[in-house]
Amino acid sequence: MPKLKLGAAFYALFAVGAVVSAVLTFRGDSKFAGADQWYLTARATLFLLIGVMFGIGAVTRRGLMSSDGPRICRQGWIVMIALLGAEFVVYAVGGEWGTFPSIVTALIPPWFQRLHEKYYEGRDEAERELNPEAPDGVRPPTV
């Protein structure tokens, strides 16, 4: 499978956002102002790990649901779901301090994978329309 290019930029954007959220959470800014230190540390660690996962997806340029590449790229979505589950646990135990975890975090890898597949399906279809098969069943190469 060809490498994800535009998706890598979005993964990098999400990674930076998650790392910034980790720093702001650990400092106790805004909605986390009155939270206990254990809660701030737990939420910041989870944000940081989510940022690392998206960073890996961006650096490898394959995303977190790739059919090839390193194992973390093939099964990264499982790690993301586990991190989201840990966020729910910390949220439930922490009570009034934080915000509800964003389920969008778990949906981003499958969404990008689907966009990636559709892009290449459309590209192949357009190429078939532009270069119909020759009588021997072989398409001429594209330039």
N, C-alpha and C positions, 0 to 999 in steps of 0.2 A: 504494500500500500504506500502510495506517495506520502511524503511528509506534510503535516498540517502546518500551514504558514500563517494565515490570518488568525487561525485559532490559537497559535502560539502567542500572538500579541495579546489576545484576550486573556489567555491563561496568565501571562506576565502581569497584566493589569489587575487581575483578581489576586495574584500572589502579593503584589505590592499593597493592595487594599487590605488584605488579611494581616500582613506584617504591621502596617500602620495601626490597624485595629488592635493588634496584640500590644503594641507599645502604649496606646491610649488607655486600653483597659488596665494594663499593669500599673500605670500611673494613677489610676482611679479618677479619670476625667469624667465629666458630665454625669450620666446616669449611674455610674459606678462609684460615685463620690463617697457614699456611706458604707460600702461593702467591706467585709472582712478581708484580710490579706490572703487567706487560703483561697477564697473565691476569686479574687483578682488574679492570683497566680494560676489557678486552674483554667480560667477562661482565657487568659493571655497565652498560656501554653497551647491550648486547643487552637486558638487563632493562628499562632505561630506554626503549628504543625499543618494546618490547612494551607497556610501560605507556602510552606515548604513543598507540599504535594503539588500545588498549582505551579510552583516554580520548577519542579521536576518536569511537569507536563510541558512547560514553556521551553525549557532548555533542551529536552530531547526532541521537541517539535513533533511529537506523536500523540500527545494528549494522555489521558488516563484510562482509555478504553481501547487501546490499539490492538490490532490483531498480530502485530509483530513488534520487535524491539525488546528492550529490557523487561523483566518480569514486573517491575513497578508500573510500567506503562500498560501492560496487559491486565493487571489486576488492581490498579490504583483506585478504581471506583469502589472496591471493597473497603479499602482503607478510609476513603472519604465517608462512606456510610458508617463505619465504626467511629470515626471522629464526630460525626453528627450525632450518633447515639450517645457518645460521651458528653457532648454538649447538652443534650436533653437531661442527662443524669445530673450534671452540675447545675443546670437551671432549676431542676426540681428540688435539689437539696438546698440550693442557695436562696430560693424563695423570692423575696421582694427586691433584690438588688438588680438583677439583670434584665435582659430582654430575651424574648423567646428566640431560640436558635433559628437561623435561616435555613429552611429546607431546600432553598435554591442551590445551596452548596452541593447537595447530593445530586441535583438534576443537571448541573453544568456539564460534567463529562459525557453523559449519554446524549445530551443535546448537541454538543460539538461533534460527537461521533456521527450522529445522524446527518448533520449539515455537511460534514466531510464526505460521507457516502453519497448523498444526493448530488453534491457538486460534481463528483467524478462520474456518476451515472449520466448526468446531463451533458457533461463534456463528451463522453463516449457516444451518446446518442447524436449529438450535433456533428461529431466527426463522421459517424456512419451516414448521416444525411448529406454531408458535403462530399464524401468520397464513396459513392456506391460501389458495391463489390464488382469486380471484373468477372467475365464469363467463367473463369476457372475457379471462382469462389474465394479468391484472395484479393484483399483490398490493396490498392497501391499505397505506398508509404506517404505520409504527410510531410510537408516541408515546413 
